[in-house]
Amino acid sequence: MVNEKKAGIVALIGRPNVGKSTLLNNILGQKVSITSPKPQTTRFPIQAVYEDKRGQIIFVDTPGIFGKVSDTMAKRINIRTEESLEGNINIVLYMIDHTRERDFEENKALGIVRKVTVPKILVINKIDVRTPTHIVQYKFMEEEFNATVEISALARKNLNILLDTIFSYLPHGKPQVNAQELAQPALNIDSKLFIAEIIREKAFLFLRRELPYTLTVVVDDVIERKKGAVYMKARILTSADRYKAMIIGKGGAMIKEISMAARKELETAANKKVFLDLTVETDPHWMEYL
């Protein structure tokens, strides 16, 4: 008897800041991958699990492809993205942003996708935005894909159509993971890494264009205290003292803002009172540890 349910692994790929993390967050209805208005936000493939009566989808959110890889971190991100597509992938979602012109990064990402032999779905994001549009630069791609779906990841438009299309190409099979046994959100990252990503997102959002991508977050302790409260000790590492001063802010104002925003989201995610001890350190070699 044929198993009516479907299961498989779906990889998201696209150039930086195309909306992959926003799409994944809104499909699952919870924070699974940090989002920010800057590229290089996602530094490693993240797996998240979606389930409904039709079956199970394991999403792999790959880091965006960088056309110019002048630093160690960008080179590693590109390598990790290509490696994630060499595994047991069943479908590739190739996401584009029609409001941005094609460039070298887009061509590089498309070149990687062309090497993949599994079913490929072209996902055109931001269809709720009419201008600017460069859709004519992307229309030729439709011939190279098994299906094309137009969506708005942010407005959650046509996500149901995208899921229908994914399930139509997934193979029949049993679930590959037990989502009930995974931590919430259903990720393959441990709690310290999830906490670090939330803090890093808030730092990017508050600092915006004032600070280059010269920081990371390390979580040292997560300790359950009495009455259900959780104590978290974390450090923001940056590459130079001048960046450290910017992160701390005048009179410590900036680090307080970052800490407060991160703490509120962590409390919502954990459904517990959170005490966040957040400090800033200078470490010029932190990129080498990724």
Backbone as numpy.savetxt, mean C-alpha at the origin, in Angstrom:
# Nx Ny Nz CAx CAy CAz Cx Cy Cz
-16.77 -33.80 -7.85 -17.62 -32.60 -7.85 -16.74 -31.36 -7.85
-17.05 -30.42 -8.72 -16.24 -29.22 -8.84 -16.50 -28.28 -7.67
-15.43 -27.78 -7.09 -15.56 -26.79 -6.02 -16.03 -25.47 -6.63
-17.22 -25.01 -6.24 -17.80 -23.82 -6.84 -17.08 -22.55 -6.41
-16.44 -22.58 -5.25 -15.77 -21.38 -4.77 -14.43 -21.19 -5.47
-13.97 -19.94 -5.48 -12.71 -19.63 -6.14 -11.71 -19.07 -5.14
-10.44 -19.19 -5.47 -9.39 -18.69 -4.59 -8.13 -18.44 -5.40
-7.39 -17.40 -5.01 -6.15 -17.13 -5.72 -5.49 -15.85 -5.26
-4.33 -15.59 -5.85 -3.51 -14.43 -5.48 -3.55 -13.40 -6.60
-3.82 -12.16 -6.22 -3.94 -11.06 -7.18 -2.92 -9.99 -6.84
-2.07 -9.65 -7.80 -1.04 -8.63 -7.58 -1.48 -7.30 -8.18
-1.30 -6.23 -7.42 -1.54 -4.88 -7.91 -0.21 -4.26 -8.30
-0.16 -3.70 -9.50 1.08 -3.06 -9.94 0.75 -1.76 -10.65
1.65 -0.82 -10.58 1.49 0.48 -11.22 2.59 1.40 -10.75
2.71 2.54 -11.41 3.75 3.47 -11.00 3.38 4.12 -9.66
4.30 4.82 -9.02 4.05 5.36 -7.68 2.84 6.29 -7.63
2.13 6.20 -6.52 1.03 7.13 -6.22 -0.10 7.04 -7.23
-0.34 5.84 -7.76 -1.41 5.68 -8.75 -2.74 5.33 -8.09
-2.70 4.97 -6.79 -3.93 4.69 -6.06 -4.11 3.25 -5.64
-3.04 2.44 -5.71 -3.16 1.02 -5.35 -3.53 0.83 -3.89
-2.88 1.56 -3.02 -3.16 1.40 -1.60 -4.57 1.85 -1.26
-5.01 2.95 -1.85 -6.38 3.42 -1.62 -7.39 2.39 -2.10
-7.13 1.80 -3.26 -8.02 0.76 -3.77 -8.11 -0.41 -2.81
-6.96 -0.88 -2.36 -6.93 -2.03 -1.46 -7.64 -1.72 -0.14
-7.38 -0.54 0.41 -8.04 -0.14 1.65 -9.56 -0.14 1.50
-10.06 0.39 0.39 -11.50 0.53 0.23 -12.19 -0.76 -0.18
-11.47 -1.66 -0.84 -12.05 -2.98 -1.12 -12.26 -3.74 0.17
-11.29 -3.68 1.06 -11.38 -4.44 2.30 -12.11 -3.69 3.41
-12.28 -2.38 3.21 -13.04 -1.61 4.20 -12.28 -1.32 5.47
-10.96 -1.46 5.44 -10.15 -1.16 6.61 -8.73 -0.84 6.16
-7.98 -0.21 7.05 -6.64 0.23 6.69 -5.71 -0.98 6.58
-5.23 -1.24 5.38 -4.29 -2.34 5.18 -3.00 -1.88 4.54
-2.98 -0.69 3.97 -1.77 -0.19 3.33 -1.78 1.32 3.42
-0.70 1.90 3.89 -0.72 3.33 4.14 -0.81 4.11 2.84
-1.46 5.26 2.92 -1.62 6.13 1.76 -1.10 7.52 2.09
-0.51 8.16 1.12 -0.04 9.53 1.31 0.07 10.18 -0.06
0.13 11.51 -0.12 0.23 12.17 -1.43 1.61 12.10 -2.05
2.52 11.36 -1.49 3.87 11.24 -2.03 4.13 9.83 -2.52
5.05 9.66 -3.47 5.44 8.30 -3.87 6.30 7.64 -2.80
6.66 6.39 -3.04 7.50 5.59 -2.13 6.82 5.30 -0.80
5.49 5.39 -0.75 4.81 5.12 0.51 4.87 3.65 0.87
4.50 2.78 -0.08 4.56 1.35 0.16 5.95 0.85 -0.20
6.68 0.30 0.76 8.05 -0.13 0.54 8.19 -1.63 0.40
7.11 -2.38 0.59 7.22 -3.82 0.52 5.86 -4.37 0.11
5.82 -5.54 -0.54 4.54 -6.11 -0.91 3.72 -6.45 0.34
2.46 -6.07 0.34 1.58 -6.33 1.47 0.48 -7.29 1.02
0.25 -8.32 1.78 -0.82 -9.25 1.47 -2.01 -8.98 2.37
-3.19 -8.92 1.77 -4.43 -8.75 2.52 -5.46 -9.70 1.93
-6.40 -10.12 2.74 -7.33 -11.16 2.33 -8.75 -10.60 2.24
-9.38 -10.84 1.08 -10.79 -10.49 0.88 -11.57 -11.77 0.68
-12.70 -11.88 1.38 -13.55 -13.06 1.25 -15.01 -12.66 1.13
-15.74 -13.38 0.29 -17.19 -13.31 0.28 -17.71 -14.68 -0.14
-18.98 -14.78 -0.46 -19.57 -16.09 -0.78 -18.97 -16.73 -2.02
-18.31 -15.92 -2.86 -17.72 -16.46 -4.09 -16.37 -17.12 -3.85
-15.68 -16.71 -2.79 -14.38 -17.30 -2.52 -13.43 -16.33 -1.85
-12.13 -16.52 -2.09 -11.10 -15.76 -1.38 -10.08 -15.16 -2.36
-9.76 -13.89 -2.13 -8.73 -13.21 -2.91 -7.62 -12.79 -1.96
-6.39 -13.18 -2.25 -5.23 -12.69 -1.51 -4.59 -11.60 -2.37
-4.66 -10.37 -1.89 -4.09 -9.24 -2.63 -2.64 -9.01 -2.23
-1.81 -8.78 -3.23 -0.43 -8.37 -3.00 -0.28 -6.97 -3.55
-0.09 -6.00 -2.65 0.05 -4.60 -3.04 1.53 -4.32 -3.24
1.97 -4.30 -4.49 3.39 -4.10 -4.77 3.75 -2.63 -4.67
4.98 -2.32 -4.30 5.44 -0.93 -4.33 5.41 -0.40 -5.76
5.22 0.89 -5.90 5.21 1.50 -7.23 6.57 1.40 -7.90
6.56 1.31 -9.21 7.80 1.21 -9.98 8.43 2.59 -10.14
9.72 2.68 -9.89 10.44 3.94 -10.04 11.29 3.91 -11.30
11.08 4.90 -12.15 11.85 4.97 -13.38 13.31 5.28 -13.13
13.57 6.21 -12.23 14.94 6.58 -11.90 15.26 6.04 -10.52
16.27 5.22 -10.42 16.60 4.58 -9.14 17.97 5.07 -8.69
18.01 6.28 -8.21 19.28 6.89 -7.83 19.70 6.54 -6.41
18.77 6.00 -5.61 19.13 5.66 -4.23 18.88 4.19 -3.96
19.49 3.70 -2.88 19.41 2.28 -2.53 17.98 1.84 -2.30
17.18 2.67 -1.62 15.82 2.28 -1.28 14.98 2.07 -2.54
15.08 2.99 -3.50 14.29 2.87 -4.73 14.68 1.62 -5.51
15.97 1.29 -5.55 16.42 0.10 -6.25 15.82 -1.15 -5.61
15.79 -1.19 -4.29 15.23 -2.35 -3.61 13.74 -2.46 -3.83
13.04 -1.32 -3.90 11.61 -1.33 -4.15 11.32 -1.93 -5.52
12.07 -1.53 -6.53 11.87 -2.08 -7.87 12.10 -3.58 -7.90
13.16 -4.03 -7.22 13.47 -5.47 -7.18 12.35 -6.23 -6.50
11.84 -5.70 -5.39 10.78 -6.39 -4.65 9.50 -6.48 -5.47
9.21 -5.45 -6.24 8.02 -5.48 -7.08 8.12 -6.58 -8.12
9.26 -6.67 -8.81 9.43 -7.71 -9.83 9.42 -9.10 -9.19
10.02 -9.23 -8.01 10.04 -10.53 -7.33 8.64 -10.98 -6.95
7.79 -10.04 -6.56 6.43 -10.38 -6.15 5.62 -10.94 -7.30
5.97 -10.58 -8.54 5.26 -11.08 -9.71 5.81 -12.41 -10.20
6.90 -12.86 -9.61 7.50 -14.14 -10.01 6.95 -15.30 -9.19
6.14 -14.98 -8.18 5.59 -16.02 -7.34 4.35 -16.66 -7.93
3.56 -17.27 -7.09 2.37 -18.01 -7.52 1.19 -17.05 -7.70
1.30 -16.13 -8.66 0.27 -15.13 -8.91 -0.75 -15.68 -9.90
-2.03 -15.46 -9.63 -3.09 -15.90 -10.53 -3.60 -14.80 -11.46
-3.58 -13.56 -10.98 -4.07 -12.43 -11.77 -3.21 -11.21 -11.45
-3.00 -10.37 -12.45 -2.33 -9.08 -12.24 -3.31 -7.96 -12.54
-3.46 -7.04 -11.59 -4.20 -5.80 -11.83 -3.19 -4.72 -12.13
-3.25 -4.18 -13.34 -2.35 -3.09 -13.72 -3.12 -1.79 -13.65
-2.75 -0.93 -12.72 -3.52 0.27 -12.43 -2.87 1.50 -13.04
-3.68 2.32 -13.73 -3.18 3.56 -14.30 -4.03 4.74 -13.80
-3.45 5.92 -13.84 -4.13 7.16 -13.48 -4.22 8.00 -14.75
-5.42 8.10 -15.31 -5.57 8.78 -16.60 -5.34 10.29 -16.50
-5.28 10.83 -15.27 -5.06 12.28 -15.11 -3.58 12.65 -15.22
-2.71 11.62 -15.29 -1.27 11.86 -15.41 -0.78 11.38 -16.77
0.13 12.12 -17.34 0.68 11.73 -18.63 1.56 10.49 -18.49
1.63 9.71 -19.58 2.55 8.57 -19.58 3.97 9.09 -19.50
4.81 8.33 -18.83 6.22 8.72 -18.72 7.07 7.46 -18.67
8.35 7.63 -18.36 9.28 6.52 -18.33 8.88 5.48 -17.28
8.40 5.95 -16.12 7.98 5.02 -15.07 6.82 4.15 -15.56
5.87 4.77 -16.25 4.72 4.02 -16.77 5.18 2.97 -17.76
6.08 3.34 -18.65 6.57 2.40 -19.65 7.32 1.24 -19.00
8.06 1.54 -17.93 8.80 0.49 -17.23 7.84 -0.48 -16.55
6.80 0.06 -15.92 5.80 -0.78 -15.26 5.09 -1.66 -16.28
4.72 -1.08 -17.42 4.05 -1.85 -18.47 4.96 -2.95 -19.00
6.24 -2.66 -19.12 7.19 -3.67 -19.59 7.25 -4.86 -18.67
7.17 -4.62 -17.37 7.17 -5.72 -16.39 5.90 -6.54 -16.52
4.76 -5.86 -16.67 3.48 -6.56 -16.78 3.42 -7.41 -18.05
4.03 -6.94 -19.12 4.02 -7.69 -20.39 4.69 -9.05 -20.27
5.59 -9.20 -19.31 6.29 -10.47 -19.13 5.43 -11.52 -18.42
4.35 -11.06 -17.80 3.50 -11.95 -17.01 2.56 -12.72 -17.93
2.39 -14.00 -17.69 1.56 -14.84 -18.55 0.17 -15.13 -17.98
-0.09 -14.75 -16.73 -1.41 -14.98 -16.13 -2.39 -13.93 -16.65
-3.70 -14.11 -16.42 -4.67 -13.10 -16.83 -4.35 -11.72 -16.24
-4.54 -10.70 -17.07 -4.21 -9.33 -16.66 -5.42 -8.43 -16.85
-5.70 -7.62 -15.83 -6.83 -6.69 -15.86 -6.30 -5.27 -15.80
-6.68 -4.46 -16.79 -6.31 -3.05 -16.80 -7.32 -2.28 -15.98
-6.83 -1.58 -14.95 -7.70 -0.81 -14.06 -7.42 0.67 -14.27
-8.40 1.39 -14.80 -8.26 2.83 -15.04 -8.85 3.56 -13.85
-8.00 4.23 -13.08 -8.43 4.88 -11.85 -8.79 6.35 -12.08
-9.55 6.90 -11.12 -9.94 8.31 -11.08 -10.90 8.70 -12.20
-11.84 7.81 -12.51 -12.80 8.15 -13.56 -13.78 9.23 -13.12
-13.79 9.55 -11.81 -14.63 10.64 -11.33 -14.01 12.00 -11.64
-12.76 12.01 -12.09 -12.07 13.24 -12.45 -12.07 13.37 -13.97
-12.68 14.43 -14.48 -12.79 14.60 -15.94 -11.61 15.35 -16.54
-11.09 16.31 -15.81 -9.93 17.06 -16.30 -8.93 17.24 -15.18
-7.65 17.16 -15.48 -7.08 16.83 -16.79 -7.24 15.34 -17.08
-7.17 14.98 -18.35 -7.20 13.58 -18.72 -6.24 13.34 -19.89
-5.57 12.20 -19.81 -4.64 11.79 -20.87 -5.00 10.37 -21.31
-6.28 10.07 -21.28 -6.73 8.71 -21.53 -6.32 8.21 -22.92
-6.19 9.13 -23.88 -5.82 8.71 -25.23 -4.43 8.07 -25.25
-3.60 8.40 -24.26 -2.25 7.83 -24.20 -2.26 6.39 -23.67
-3.42 5.95 -23.15 -3.49 4.64 -22.52 -4.42 3.67 -23.26
-5.25 4.18 -24.16 -6.27 3.34 -24.77 -5.70 2.12 -25.49
-4.50 2.26 -26.08 -3.90 1.14 -26.81 -3.64 -0.05 -25.90
-3.48 0.20 -24.59 -3.17 -0.87 -23.66 -4.28 -1.91 -23.56
-5.52 -1.48 -23.80 -6.65 -2.39 -23.61 -6.51 -3.66 -24.42
-5.86 -3.57 -25.59 -5.70 -4.75 -26.45 -4.78 -5.79 -25.82
-3.94 -5.38 -24.88 -2.97 -6.29 -24.27 -3.49 -6.95 -23.00
-4.72 -6.60 -22.60 -5.26 -7.10 -21.34 -6.51 -7.94 -21.57
-6.77 -8.85 -20.63 -7.94 -9.70 -20.74 -9.23 -8.94 -20.49
-9.14 -7.89 -19.67 -10.32 -7.08 -19.36 -9.88 -5.69 -18.92
-10.80 -4.74 -19.06 -10.55 -3.37 -18.61 -11.71 -2.93 -17.72
-11.37 -2.35 -16.55 -12.39 -1.86 -15.63 -12.05 -0.43 -15.24
-13.01 0.47 -15.37 -12.83 1.86 -14.96 -13.39 2.05 -13.56
-12.58 2.65 -12.68 -12.99 2.79 -11.28 -12.61 4.17 -10.74
-13.11 4.46 -9.55 -12.56 5.51 -8.71 -12.27 4.87 -7.36
-11.00 4.65 -7.08 -10.63 3.98 -5.82 -11.04 4.83 -4.62
-10.86 6.14 -4.74 -11.17 7.03 -3.62 -12.67 7.12 -3.38
-13.46 7.25 -4.45 -14.91 7.36 -4.32 -15.60 6.00 -4.27
-14.82 4.93 -4.34 -15.34 3.56 -4.27 -16.32 3.26 -5.41
-16.08 3.82 -6.57 -16.97 3.62 -7.70 -16.52 2.43 -8.54
-17.45 1.55 -8.84 -17.24 0.36 -9.68 -16.32 -0.67 -9.04
-16.12 -0.61 -7.73 -15.30 -1.63 -7.07 -15.98 -2.99 -7.13
-17.32 -2.99 -7.11 -18.05 -4.25 -7.24 -17.83 -4.88 -8.62
-17.76 -4.04 -9.65 -17.50 -4.55 -11.00 -16.09 -5.13 -11.08
-15.14 -4.45 -10.43 -13.77 -4.94 -10.41 -13.69 -6.29 -9.72
-14.36 -6.44 -8.58 -14.35 -7.72 -7.87 -15.00 -8.82 -8.71
-16.11 -8.49 -9.39 -16.75 -9.47 -10.28 -15.78 -9.95 -11.35
-15.02 -9.00 -11.90 -14.07 -9.34 -12.97 -12.94 -10.21 -12.43
-12.44 -9.86 -11.24 -11.38 -10.67 -10.63 -11.85 -12.11 -10.42
-13.04 -12.26 -9.82 -13.53 -13.61 -9.55 -13.78 -14.39 -10.84
-14.12 -13.70 -11.91 -14.36 -14.41 -13.17 -13.09 -15.06 -13.72
-11.92 -14.52 -13.35 -10.65 -15.08 -13.85 -9.93 -15.94 -12.81
-10.39 -15.95 -11.58 -9.74 -16.78 -10.55 -10.07 -18.25 -10.77
-9.14 -19.13 -10.44 -9.42 -20.57 -10.55 -10.28 -21.06 -9.40
-10.98 -22.15 -9.61 -11.71 -22.79 -8.53 -10.71 -23.42 -7.56
-11.04 -23.35 -6.29 -10.14 -23.94 -5.30 -10.52 -23.56 -3.89
-9.85 -24.21 -2.96 -10.09 -23.94 -1.55 -9.32 -22.71 -1.11
-9.78 -22.01 -0.05 -9.05 -20.86 0.48 -7.62 -21.24 0.84
-6.68 -20.36 0.53 -5.27 -20.66 0.78 -4.83 -20.28 2.19
-5.57 -19.37 2.81 -5.27 -18.97 4.19 -6.56 -18.92 4.98
-6.44 -19.04 6.29 -7.59 -18.88 7.18 -7.59 -17.45 7.67
-8.44 -16.62 7.09 -8.46 -15.20 7.42 -8.82 -14.97 8.88
-9.57 -15.89 9.47 -9.98 -15.72 10.87 -8.79 -15.81 11.82
-7.74 -16.49 11.37 -6.56 -16.65 12.24 -5.58 -15.49 12.10
-5.80 -14.63 11.10 -4.89 -13.50 10.91 -5.27 -12.36 11.83
-4.26 -11.55 12.17 -4.53 -10.35 12.96 -5.36 -9.39 12.13
-6.09 -8.52 12.79 -6.87 -7.51 12.08 -6.07 -6.23 11.98
-6.01 -5.61 10.81 -6.53 -6.08 9.54 -5.82 -7.37 9.10
-6.45 -8.08 8.16 -5.94 -9.39 7.74 -4.71 -9.22 6.87
-3.55 -9.17 7.50 -2.31 -8.90 6.79 -1.26 -9.95 7.09
-0.21 -9.95 6.28 0.91 -10.83 6.54 2.03 -10.09 7.26
1.73 -8.93 7.83 2.74 -8.17 8.57 2.39 -8.23 10.05
3.42 -8.22 10.90 3.15 -8.32 12.33 2.68 -6.98 12.87
2.25 -6.97 14.12 1.64 -5.77 14.68 2.61 -4.60 14.74
3.89 -4.86 15.02 4.85 -3.76 15.09 5.00 -3.08 13.73
4.99 -3.88 12.67 5.12 -3.30 11.34 3.89 -2.48 10.98
2.71 -2.98 11.35 1.48 -2.23 11.10 1.50 -0.90 11.85
1.92 -0.91 13.10 2.02 0.32 13.90 3.00 1.29 13.26
4.14 0.77 12.83 5.15 1.63 12.20 4.61 2.28 10.94
3.85 1.53 10.15 3.30 2.08 8.91 2.29 3.19 9.19
1.48 3.03 10.22 0.52 4.07 10.58 1.25 5.35 10.99
2.28 5.22 11.81 3.03 6.39 12.26 3.72 7.05 11.07
4.28 6.24 10.18 4.98 6.79 9.02 4.02 7.55 8.10
2.81 7.01 7.95 1.81 7.71 7.14 1.50 9.08 7.72
1.32 9.15 9.03 0.98 10.43 9.65 2.12 11.42 9.51
3.34 10.92 9.61 4.49 11.82 9.45 4.50 12.42 8.05
4.24 11.60 7.03 4.22 12.10 5.66 3.11 13.11 5.45
1.94 12.82 6.03 0.80 13.71 5.82 1.01 15.08 6.46
1.62 15.10 7.64 1.84 16.37 8.33 3.02 17.14 7.75
4.06 16.42 7.36 5.26 17.10 6.85 5.11 17.47 5.38
4.32 16.72 4.64 4.05 16.97 3.23 5.32 17.30 2.46
5.40 18.43 1.79 6.54 18.75 0.93 7.73 19.32 1.69
7.58 19.50 2.99 8.67 20.09 3.75 9.85 19.14 3.94
9.58 17.86 3.85 10.63 16.89 4.15 10.74 15.86 3.03
11.94 15.62 2.52 12.12 14.56 1.53 11.87 13.19 2.18
11.94 12.14 1.37 11.71 10.81 1.93 12.96 10.34 2.65
13.17 10.90 3.83 14.36 10.59 4.62 13.97 10.15 6.01
12.93 9.33 6.12 12.54 8.84 7.44 11.94 7.46 7.35
12.06 6.75 8.44 11.37 5.48 8.62 10.97 5.40 10.09
10.23 4.36 10.44 9.75 4.22 11.82 10.10 2.83 12.33
10.61 2.78 13.54 10.92 1.52 14.21 10.10 1.44 15.49
9.39 0.35 15.69 8.61 0.14 16.91 9.39 -0.80 17.81
9.75 -0.33 18.99 10.58 -1.13 19.91 9.76 -1.99 20.85
8.65 -1.46 21.35 7.86 -2.20 22.35 6.37 -2.02 22.11
5.62 -3.10 22.30 4.16 -3.07 22.35 3.77 -3.89 23.57
3.33 -3.21 24.61 3.11 -3.88 25.89 1.66 -3.68 26.34
0.99 -4.80 26.63 -0.36 -4.74 27.18 -0.29 -4.36 28.65
-1.05 -3.35 29.04 -1.08 -2.92 30.44 -2.41 -3.27 31.06
-2.55 -2.93 32.32 -3.78 -3.23 33.04 -4.96 -2.48 32.44
-6.13 -3.05 32.60 -7.38 -2.46 32.11 -7.42 -2.35 30.59
-6.62 -3.18 29.90 -6.70 -3.26 28.46 -5.96 -2.21 27.67
-5.25 -1.31 28.33 -4.50 -0.28 27.62 -3.24 -0.89 27.00
-2.73 -0.23 25.94 -1.53 -0.70 25.26 -0.49 0.40 25.23
0.73 0.08 25.66 1.85 1.02 25.61 2.70 0.70 24.39
2.97 1.71 23.57 3.77 1.54 22.36 4.94 2.52 22.39
6.12 1.99 22.19 7.32 2.82 22.12 7.88 2.74 20.70
8.03 3.91 20.05 8.49 3.92 18.66 9.44 5.08 18.42
10.28 4.92 17.38 11.24 5.97 17.00 11.10 6.29 15.52
11.10 7.56 15.21 11.21 8.00 13.83 12.69 8.21 13.54
13.22 7.49 12.54 14.62 7.64 12.17 14.71 8.50 10.91
15.60 9.48 10.92 15.81 10.32 9.77 17.31 10.46 9.51
17.68 10.94 8.34 19.07 10.85 7.91 19.94 12.04 8.30
19.36 13.12 8.79 20.17 14.29 9.13 19.52 15.08 10.26
20.34 15.78 11.01 19.84 16.55 12.15 18.85 17.63 11.72
19.05 18.21 10.52 18.13 19.26 10.07 16.73 18.69 9.83
16.67 17.44 9.38 15.36 16.80 9.21 14.75 16.45 10.57
15.60 16.05 11.49 15.12 15.74 12.84 14.44 16.97 13.44
15.07 18.13 13.28 14.49 19.37 13.82 13.15 19.67 13.18
13.00 19.39 11.87 11.74 19.63 11.18 10.64 18.69 11.67
11.01 17.44 11.93 10.03 16.47 12.41 9.56 16.83 13.82
10.49 17.26 14.65 10.12 17.64 16.02 9.29 18.92 16.01
9.70 19.90 15.19 8.96 21.15 15.09 9.27 22.10 16.23
8.83 23.32 16.07 9.07 24.35 17.07 8.36 24.00 18.37
9.15 23.89 19.44 8.57 23.55 20.73 7.97 22.16 20.78
8.38 21.29 19.83 7.85 19.92 19.79 6.46 19.82 19.20
6.00 20.88 18.52 4.62 20.92 18.02 4.35 19.86 16.95
5.31 19.68 16.02 5.07 18.76 14.91 5.02 17.31 15.38
5.96 16.88 16.22 5.96 15.51 16.68 4.72 15.22 17.53
4.22 16.23 18.23 2.99 16.05 19.01 1.80 15.81 18.07
1.74 16.56 16.97 0.66 16.38 15.99 0.71 14.99 15.37
1.91 14.58 14.98 2.08 13.25 14.38 1.67 12.16 15.36
2.15 12.28 16.59 1.87 11.29 17.62 0.38 11.21 17.94
-0.27 12.35 18.02 -1.70 12.37 18.35 -2.53 11.71 17.26
-2.22 12.05 16.00 -2.97 11.48 14.88 -2.76 9.97 14.79
-1.51 9.53 14.97 -1.21 8.10 14.92 -1.90 7.37 16.07
-1.84 7.97 17.26 -2.46 7.32 18.42 -3.96 7.14 18.23
-4.63 8.14 17.68 -6.08 8.05 17.48 -6.43 6.92 16.51
-5.66 6.80 15.43 -5.95 5.74 14.47 -5.62 4.37 15.04
-4.55 4.29 15.81 -4.19 3.01 16.43 -5.24 2.59 17.46
-5.79 3.55 18.18 -6.85 3.23 19.14 -8.09 2.71 18.42
-8.41 3.30 17.28 -9.55 2.83 16.51 -9.32 1.42 16.00
-8.10 1.16 15.50 -7.78 -0.16 14.96 -7.76 -1.23 16.04
-7.22 -0.88 17.20 -7.08 -1.86 18.28 -8.30 -1.91 19.20
-9.14 -0.87 19.11 -10.30 -0.76 20.00 -9.87 -0.78 21.47
-8.72 -0.13 21.71 -8.17 -0.05 23.06 -7.53 1.32 23.27
-7.34 1.69 24.52 -6.61 2.90 24.85 -5.14 2.68 24.52
-4.53 3.66 23.83 -3.14 3.54 23.41 -2.32 4.68 23.99
-1.17 4.33 24.56 -0.18 5.32 24.99 1.01 5.19 24.05
1.25 6.23 23.27 2.31 6.18 22.26 3.48 7.06 22.68
4.62 6.42 22.92 5.86 7.12 23.27 6.69 7.23 21.98
6.64 8.40 21.35 7.26 8.58 20.04 8.41 9.58 20.11
9.59 9.16 19.67 10.77 10.03 19.68 11.37 10.08 18.26
12.34 10.98 18.07 13.00 11.15 16.78 14.50 11.00 16.95
15.14 10.22 16.06 16.58 10.02 16.12 17.20 10.23 14.74
18.44 10.65 14.72 19.19 10.78 13.47 20.02 9.52 13.24
19.83 8.92 12.07 20.61 7.74 11.68 20.84 7.83 10.17
21.98 8.30 9.73 22.24 8.49 8.29 22.27 7.18 7.50
22.28 6.05 8.17 22.40 4.76 7.47 21.10 3.96 7.48
19.97 4.56 7.87 18.76 3.76 8.06 18.29 3.09 6.77
18.53 3.69 5.61 18.08 3.09 4.35 18.76 1.75 4.07
19.95 1.57 4.63 20.68 0.32 4.42 20.04 -0.86 5.14
19.15 -0.57 6.11 18.56 -1.65 6.90 17.31 -2.21 6.25
16.77 -1.57 5.21 15.51 -2.01 4.62 15.68 -3.33 3.86
